[in-house]
Amino acid sequence: MLNRFARALFTRLFTPVALLLLRLGVTPDAVTIVGTLGVVAGALVFYPTGHLFLGTVVIALFVFSDTVDGIMARRLGRSNRWGAYLDSTLDRVGDAGIFAGLVLWFFGDGDDALTAGLALACLCLGAVVSYAKARAEGLGMTANVGIAERADRLVAVLVTTAFVGLFLPTWVLTVVLGLLAVASLITVVQRMVVVRRQAFAAASATAADAPPHA
């Protein structure tokens, strides 16, 4: 996951933008929604037509809205559950748009069924990675483990796609998508193992605390 240094750096860079938007009366929710629409549009308009570099540039510009809306919410004192829910939900929409755009390109004009299949696998497994954590938290447990956090997957696929759009051969993206699919699967298994351990520990504790039968 992006480390604290990167987060602090982006916060410093985008704080002036966040303050300007607040002065203009823009809300954090509006920034979240517009950012997601920009990511999805950039992916579904440019990737399927083979404009991989341009599409990545557009996506990257809107991805940073994820930092801007957080700064705005903190400045307003509105870092609440609704904002976290909206942000997390729309993050999944944006991720789906990115991988869907790659799937459309490689199944269509890209004429590469293997890479298209790997992009589709990344889309599906990425959703399961997020669900595994969200479901654990909904049951009162945690699943903050894994070798393929969202930020890691996003940076890897966007950087590689941009360079493939410039000069790298397509097989480089094929390899990266394959590695991301495997890493996502491993992350799902890691989270399931951690949750299973917590669930059985809780069950054992409950059984130990139960009064003996007469």
Buried (B, 14 or more C-beta within 10 A) or exposed (E): EBEEEEBEEBBEEBBEBBEEBBEEEBBBBBBBBBBBBBBBBBBBBBBBBBBBBBBBBBBBEBBBBBBBBBBBBBBEEEEEEEBEEBBEEBBBEBBBBBBBBBBBBBBEEBEBEEBBBBBBBBBBBBBBBBBBBBBBEEEEBEBEBBEBBBBBBBBBBBEBBBBBBEEBEBEEBBEBBBBBBBBBBBBBEBBBEBBEEBBEEEEEEEEEEEEEEE
